[in-house]
Amino acid sequence: MEHYRTWRLCQIIGPPTAWADMPAVELDWLLAVDDAVAEARANVERRESERG
């Protein structure tokens, strides 16, 4: 699971050197928010495709 977390952080923020000094709580928050944003975008796209 730690490797997946690292991979996701690299996708969101960049290389580990960019976020190595950030608190774990902040990194976890960024991961949680990113998942919520992705889910919201998917919901919007699904509703738009159902309309048209």
FENBEL-V375299 format. One record per pair of residues at least 4 apart in sequence whose ideal C-beta (glycine too) atoms are under 6 Angstrom apart, sorted by the first residue. I is the first residue (numbers start at 1). J is the second residue. D is the distance in Angstrom with one decimal. If there is no record, write none. Layout:
BEGIN
i	j	d
I	J	D
I	J	D
END
This chain:
BEGIN
i	j	d
8	31	5.8
9	13	5.5
9	19	5.9
12	30	5.9
12	34	5.3
13	18	5.3
13	19	4.7
14	18	4.0
16	20	5.4
22	26	5.1
22	27	5.5
END
